[in-house]
Amino acid sequence: MANHLIKNIDFSKVEIMEDLVTYQEGQVVSRTLSQGKASSLTLFAFDKGEEISSHSSSGDALVYVLDGSSKITIGDEVFEVSKGEMIVMPAGIPHGLEAIEQFKMLLVVIFSQN
């Protein structure tokens, strides 16, 4: 059996990414697709009003919005990001997000190998 770097998803099968996580009332649902020293890939589904409080990361984090919209704070700036849009949250800068409506995203974090 191969040692796969991507998990929790079928291989050699066409998928609709936003269907891989489902909304649940009053919750944030996540599905880790890959996690390692260099990077991580995680799908999230947020119910309206759910949030991740401000924090910082040691890696650059790219958010790609699959559905809905979110208010994303990076440092002192606030951005509204909607389906089909993306934003990068730089390493070391506090960031957080709140679902304006039900919201799904793919989070890609790239960590320095230095």
Secondary structure, DSSP 8 states (H G I E B T S, - for coil): ----SS-SS-SSS---GGGGS---TT-EEEEEEEE-SSEEEEEEEE-TT-EEEEE--SEEEEEEEEESEEEEEETTEEEEEETT-EEEE-TTS-EEEEESSSEEEEEEEEE---
